[in-house]
Amino acid sequence: MSDNGQFGTLVTLITGTVKNLSLYPKTHPTIKTAVHGVNEILHSLLATRRELVVAVVKNTLLVDRTPFYTTTKGVEEFIDRLIALEINGIIFYRTINEKEILILLESLTIQPEELKKQKGLPERLKNMGVRGVEIKKIEEDVKVEIFKTYTAARNEIVNIMSELRLGHIPEKTKIQEMLNDLNEAMLKDKNTLLCLTMLQDYDEYTFNHSVNVGILSLSLAQELDFKGDDLLFVGLSGILHDIGKTRINRDIILKPSELSEYEWDEMRKHPVHGRDIIKEIGGISDITAHFVLYHHLRYNLSGYPRPDGIASQPEGSRIIAIADTYDSMTTLRPYQRRFDPKESMELLNSRVNEDFDMEYVKAFTKTLGIYPIGSVVRLDTNEIGVVTRTNDAATQRPFVKLILDASGNAIEQMEELSLEEKDTSTRHYKRTIVATVGSAQQGLIDLNRYMK
């Protein structure tokens, strides 16, 4: 089970057990089974972490900085309970055991007035000998805020595409608002936002891909000095570039093998469908519809649909074409291997002046770096790391998280390191990239663990 799957199970077990403790004695088999399950999941997650944080920030439940946008009554009651107890952060450590988990969850059922008599939850846990749990004040940081912005944009795409699949034209959307939020997030912390484009989720590929292309398009447009409405038109076009696929038979969209000639003919209609849908929704600029229409036209006009009265691919469409291709190549899907980000950049460069505008690809390379975020690299120390942030001042020395030591053993306590760091005695760099790891090996690496 993926980390996100375990997070979901953990939330369900914790919130359910707190509720059940008001119905059953703590010795009841239902409680014992749930506590055992919580303990197993915690230790599975803590095998690769020093600690695991469950927090409530702005009425949102987060596990290890992953927000849970859920409306289940149990989760809502749990959030309300923590707020009433003036608790917003619970930190679990590796020494946690079933006895301590039960004490914690049982303590969460106590009325606030009674807990105050015991000098609060932290003091109660301390007096009862609990050492594997700590109660702390957790503040929302920029990374959490950006993750929530990304998730909200993805959810809006889910809503729009779901309506369109049902044959409904959405009367109102929050997509313009979401785009503004993404643009602000890009200005606050571009690296964190680009990290999120590397998250892998087969089930949510279509929706994640739409947001990713919007983010990558914004980033490239900013590098090309697009401003104001021109910048937002490009970003919105990136998010909506595949909206026309909602009018293509799902069997064709989800087909895991090569498409037939008829199926390809149908697939090639999606840019036209996309333009039509955007016009039907209303309230969105015709410029956005125009960019979406020609995002598969290609720089040398060899793509589709056939150009109608235009002599060149529109600038916005050129940006989306690069972002779309890059995100498609760097995403692992059941029927397609994931290309290394650096390898993907090389493939883009090999197709300049044919499929892509050379100057735009140069700008894209500059904004993502020589070793784009998500690249798995081998260092001269024989360690393996994942690039988590670019370094504009020294493009060949990005920030990395080490995942394998020199002997090939997994590193449990992952910390972000700057490859600009030098040995104080020799003044030589401590680590230098010597190569990227091949795509085949990269496909075995779960990037979700390193990109958040």
C-alpha positions in Angstrom: 0.0 0.0 0.0 1.3 3.5 -0.9 2.0 6.1 1.8 -1.1 8.0 0.9 -3.2 4.8 1.2 -1.7 4.1 4.6 -2.4 7.8 5.6 -6.1 7.3 4.7 -6.3 4.0 6.6 -4.6 5.6 9.6 -7.0 8.5 9.7 -10.0 6.2 9.4 -8.8 4.0 12.2 -7.9 6.8 14.6 -11.1 8.8 14.0 -13.2 5.6 14.3 -11.5 4.4 17.4 -12.0 7.8 19.2 -15.7 7.6 18.4 -16.0 4.0 19.4 -14.3 4.6 22.8 -17.4 6.6 23.7 -19.5 3.5 22.9 -17.4 0.5 24.1 -15.0 -0.2 27.0 -11.3 0.0 26.1 -11.1 -3.8 26.5 -13.7 -4.5 23.8 -12.3 -6.5 20.9 -13.3 -3.7 18.4 -11.1 -1.3 20.3 -8.2 -3.7 20.6 -8.3 -4.6 16.9 -8.4 -1.0 15.9 -5.5 0.0 18.2 -3.5 -2.9 16.9 -4.1 -1.7 13.3 -3.1 1.9 14.2 0.1 0.6 15.7 1.0 -1.5 12.6 0.4 1.3 10.2 2.4 3.8 12.4 5.4 1.5 12.5 5.2 0.9 8.8 5.3 4.6 8.1 7.8 5.3 10.8 10.2 2.8 9.2 11.2 5.6 6.8 10.7 8.6 9.1 11.9 9.9 12.4 8.4 11.1 13.2 4.9 11.3 11.8 2.7 14.4 12.4 -1.1 14.4 12.5 -2.2 18.1 12.5 -5.2 20.3 12.1 -4.4 23.5 10.2 -7.2 25.9 9.2 -9.9 23.2 9.9 -8.0 20.8 7.6 -6.6 17.4 8.8 -3.1 16.7 7.6 -0.9 13.6 7.9 2.7 14.1 7.2 1.7 17.4 5.4 -0.8 15.6 3.2 -4.2 17.3 3.5 -7.4 15.2 3.8 -10.3 17.0 2.1 -13.0 14.7 3.4 -16.5 15.3 4.6 -17.0 12.1 6.6 -18.7 12.7 9.9 -16.1 10.9 11.8 -13.2 13.0 10.5 -15.2 16.2 11.1 -16.0 15.2 14.7 -12.3 14.4 15.2 -11.2 17.8 13.9 -13.8 19.5 16.1 -12.6 17.5 19.1 -9.0 18.5 18.6 -10.0 22.1 18.2 -12.1 22.0 21.4 -9.1 20.5 23.3 -6.9 23.3 21.8 -4.7 20.6 20.1 -3.6 21.0 16.5 -0.5 18.7 16.4 0.1 15.1 17.5 3.6 13.8 16.8 4.2 10.0 16.8 7.7 8.6 17.3 9.2 5.2 16.6 8.9 4.1 20.3 5.1 4.3 20.1 3.3 1.1 21.2 -0.3 -0.1 21.5 -0.6 0.8 25.2 0.4 4.4 24.5 -1.9 4.6 21.5 -4.8 3.5 23.6 -4.0 6.1 26.3 -3.8 8.8 23.7 -7.0 8.0 22.0 -8.8 7.4 25.3 -7.5 10.8 26.4 -9.0 12.5 23.4 -12.5 11.4 24.5 -12.2 13.4 27.8 -14.1 16.6 28.1 -12.0 19.8 27.8 -12.9 20.9 31.4 -11.8 17.6 32.8 -8.5 17.7 30.8 -7.8 21.2 32.1 -8.0 19.9 35.7 -5.3 17.4 34.7 -3.2 20.4 33.3 -3.9 19.5 29.7 -3.3 16.6 27.4 0.5 16.9 27.3 0.8 16.7 31.1 -1.7 13.8 31.3 0.4 11.8 28.7 3.6 12.6 30.6 2.1 11.5 34.0 0.9 8.2 32.4 4.4 7.4 31.1 3.7 8.0 27.4 6.9 8.8 25.6 6.1 7.8 22.0 3.7 10.7 21.4 4.1 14.5 21.7 1.6 17.2 21.6 2.9 20.3 19.8 1.7 23.5 18.2 1.9 23.1 14.4 1.9 26.2 12.2 1.0 26.1 8.5 4.1 26.6 6.4 4.4 27.7 2.8 4.8 24.1 1.6 1.5 23.0 3.2 -0.3 26.1 1.7 1.0 25.3 -1.8 0.1 21.6 -1.5 -3.5 22.7 -0.5 -3.6 25.1 -3.5 -2.5 22.2 -5.8 -5.1 19.9 -4.4 -7.8 22.4 -4.7 -7.0 23.0 -8.3 -7.0 19.3 -9.0 -10.4 18.9 -7.2 -11.8 21.7 -9.4 -10.6 19.9 -12.5 -12.3 16.7 -11.2 -15.6 18.6 -10.8 -15.5 20.2 -14.2 -14.6 17.0 -16.1 -17.1 15.0 -14.1 -19.9 17.4 -15.1 -18.8 17.4 -18.7 -18.7 13.6 -18.8 -22.4 13.7 -17.7 -23.1 16.0 -20.6 -23.5 19.0 -18.4 -21.8 22.4 -19.1 -20.7 23.8 -15.7 -22.6 27.0 -14.9 -19.9 28.3 -12.6 -16.3 27.2 -12.0 -13.6 28.3 -9.7 -10.9 27.6 -12.3 -9.9 31.3 -12.7 -9.6 31.7 -9.0 -7.5 28.5 -8.8 -5.3 29.7 -11.5 -4.6 33.0 -9.6 -3.8 30.9 -6.5 -1.4 28.7 -8.5 0.3 31.8 -9.9 0.7 33.2 -6.4 2.1 29.9 -5.3 4.6 29.9 -8.2 5.9 33.3 -7.0 6.1 32.2 -3.4 8.0 28.9 -3.9 8.4 27.7 -7.5 10.4 24.6 -6.4 7.7 23.3 -4.1 5.1 23.7 -6.8 7.3 22.0 -9.4 7.9 19.1 -6.9 4.1 18.5 -6.9 4.1 18.0 -10.6 6.3 14.9 -10.1 3.8 13.2 -7.7 2.6 9.9 -9.2 -1.0 8.7 -9.0 -2.4 6.4 -11.7 -6.0 6.8 -10.7 -5.8 10.6 -10.8 -3.5 10.9 -13.8 -5.9 12.9 -16.0 -6.6 15.4 -13.3 -3.1 15.7 -12.0 -1.8 16.0 -15.6 -4.1 18.9 -16.3 -2.9 20.9 -13.2 0.7 19.9 -13.9 0.6 21.3 -17.5 -1.0 24.5 -16.1 1.9 24.8 -13.6 4.6 24.0 -16.1 3.0 26.4 -18.6 2.9 29.2 -16.1 6.6 28.6 -15.2 7.7 28.7 -18.8 5.5 31.7 -19.6 7.1 33.6 -16.7 10.5 32.7 -17.9 9.5 34.1 -21.4 8.4 37.3 -19.6 4.7 36.9 -20.2 2.8 39.2 -17.8 -0.7 40.1 -16.7 -3.6 38.6 -18.7 -1.2 37.1 -21.2 0.4 35.0 -18.5 -3.0 33.9 -17.1 -4.3 33.0 -20.5 -1.4 30.6 -21.0 -1.8 29.1 -17.5 -5.6 28.6 -17.9 -5.0 27.0 -21.4 -2.5 24.6 -19.8 -5.0 23.5 -17.2 -7.9 23.1 -19.7 -5.8 21.7 -22.6 -7.3 18.2 -22.4 -10.8 19.2 -21.5 -12.0 18.0 -24.9 -11.2 14.4 -24.0 -14.4 14.4 -21.9 -16.2 14.0 -25.3 -14.0 11.1 -26.4 -15.2 7.5 -25.6 -13.6 6.5 -22.3 -12.6 3.1 -23.8 -10.4 5.0 -26.2 -9.0 7.3 -23.5 -8.2 4.4 -21.1 -7.0 1.9 -23.7 -3.7 0.4 -22.5 -2.5 -0.7 -25.9 -1.9 1.0 -29.3 -4.9 2.8 -30.8 -6.5 1.8 -34.1 -6.6 4.2 -37.0 -10.3 5.0 -36.2 -9.4 5.5 -32.5 -6.6 7.9 -33.4 -9.0 9.9 -35.6 -11.3 10.2 -32.6 -8.5 11.2 -30.3 -7.3 13.9 -32.6 -10.7 15.6 -32.3 -10.1 16.5 -28.6 -8.5 20.0 -29.3 -11.6 21.0 -31.3 -13.9 19.6 -28.6 -11.8 21.5 -26.1 -12.2 24.8 -27.9 -16.0 24.3 -28.2 -16.4 23.4 -24.5 -14.5 26.5 -23.4 -16.8 28.7 -25.6 -19.9 26.9 -24.2 -18.8 27.4 -20.6 -18.5 31.1 -21.1 -16.6 33.7 -19.1 -13.3 32.4 -20.5 -11.3 34.4 -23.1 -11.4 33.3 -26.7 -7.6 33.5 -26.5 -7.6 30.5 -24.1 -9.8 28.5 -26.5 -7.5 29.4 -29.4 -4.4 28.2 -27.5 -6.2 24.9 -26.5 -7.3 24.3 -30.1 -3.7 24.4 -31.4 -1.7 22.7 -28.6 -1.1 19.7 -30.8 -0.4 21.6 -34.0 3.4 21.6 -33.5 5.9 24.2 -34.4 6.3 23.1 -38.1 2.5 22.9 -38.5 2.7 19.1 -38.9 0.3 18.3 -36.1 -3.5 18.6 -35.7 -6.0 20.1 -36.3 -5.0 21.5 -39.7 -4.2 25.3 -39.3 -7.1 27.4 -40.3 -5.9 30.8 -41.6 -2.8 30.9 -39.4 0.8 30.9 -40.6 2.4 29.7 -37.3 1.5 27.9 -34.1 0.2 30.4 -31.5 2.7 31.3 -28.8 0.5 30.0 -26.0 0.0 26.8 -27.8 3.8 26.4 -28.2 4.2 26.7 -24.4 1.4 24.2 -23.7 2.9 21.7 -26.2 6.2 21.6 -24.4 4.6 21.4 -20.9 2.2 18.7 -22.0 4.9 16.6 -23.6 7.3 16.9 -20.7 4.7 16.0 -18.1 3.5 13.0 -20.2 7.1 11.7 -20.5 8.0 12.1 -16.8 4.8 10.4 -15.5 4.7 6.7 -14.7 1.6 5.0 -16.0 0.5 1.4 -16.2 1.2 1.2 -19.9 4.1 3.6 -20.2 7.5 3.8 -18.5 8.5 7.1 -17.0 11.4 8.9 -18.6 14.0 10.6 -16.4 13.4 14.4 -16.3 16.9 15.1 -17.8 16.3 12.5 -20.5 12.9 14.1 -21.2 14.6 17.5 -21.6 17.1 16.0 -24.0 14.2 14.5 -26.1 12.5 17.9 -26.2 15.8 19.5 -27.4 16.2 16.8 -30.1 12.9 17.9 -31.6 13.4 21.7 -31.7 12.4 23.5 -34.9 10.2 20.6 -35.8 7.8 19.9 -33.0 8.9 22.7 -30.7 10.1 26.3 -30.8 13.9 26.2 -30.1 13.8 29.4 -28.0 11.0 28.1 -25.9 12.7 24.9 -25.2 15.8 26.8 -24.2 13.7 28.8 -21.8 12.1 25.7 -20.4 15.5 24.1 -19.8 16.5 27.3 -17.9 13.4 27.3 -15.7 13.6 23.6 -14.8 17.4 23.4 -14.6 20.0 21.1 -16.0 18.9 18.5 -13.5 15.1 19.1 -13.3 13.2 18.4 -10.0 12.5 14.7 -9.8 15.8 13.6 -11.4 17.4 10.6 -9.7 21.1 11.2 -9.7 24.3 9.2 -8.8 26.9 11.2 -6.9 30.7 10.9 -7.0 30.4 9.4 -3.4 28.3 6.6 -5.1 25.3 7.7 -3.2 21.9 8.1 -5.0 19.7 11.1 -4.5 16.6 12.8 -5.9 16.7 16.4 -7.0 14.2 18.4 -4.9 15.1 22.0 -5.7 17.0 23.7 -8.5 19.8 26.1 -7.9 19.7 29.2 -10.1 23.1 30.3 -8.9 24.8 27.0 -9.7 22.7 25.0 -12.1 24.8 21.8 -11.8 24.6 21.8 -8.0 20.9 21.5 -7.1 19.4 20.4 -3.8 18.9 16.7 -3.3 17.5 14.2 -0.8 19.8 11.1 -0.5 17.8 7.9 -0.8 20.6 5.3 -1.0 24.0 5.4 0.7 27.3 4.4 -0.9 26.7 0.7 -0.2 23.2 0.8 -1.8 21.3 0.7 1.5 18.1 2.8 1.8 18.5 5.9 3.9 15.7 6.2 6.5 16.3 9.7 7.7 16.2 11.7 4.5 17.4 15.3 4.6 17.7 17.9 1.9 21.3 18.7 1.0 22.9 21.4 -1.1 25.5 20.1 -3.6 27.2 23.5 -3.2 28.3 22.4 0.3 32.1 22.1 0.6 34.5 20.3 2.9 35.9 23.0 5.2 39.4 21.5 5.3 39.9 20.8 1.6 37.5 23.4 0.2 36.4 20.7 -2.3 32.7 20.0 -2.9 31.4 17.2 -0.7 29.3 15.7 -3.5 29.0 16.1 -7.2 26.6 14.6 -9.7 28.3 12.2 -12.1 25.2 10.8 -13.9 21.5 10.4 -13.8 20.0 7.0 -13.0 18.5 5.1 -15.9 14.8 5.2 -16.5 14.4 1.5 -15.8 15.7 1.8 -12.3 13.9 5.1 -11.8 10.6 3.3 -12.4 11.2 1.3 -9.2 11.5 4.5 -7.1 8.3 5.9 -5.5 8.9 9.7 -6.0 5.9 10.5 -3.8 8.1 9.8 -0.8 10.6 12.6 -1.8 8.6 15.3 -3.5 6.5 16.6 -0.6 
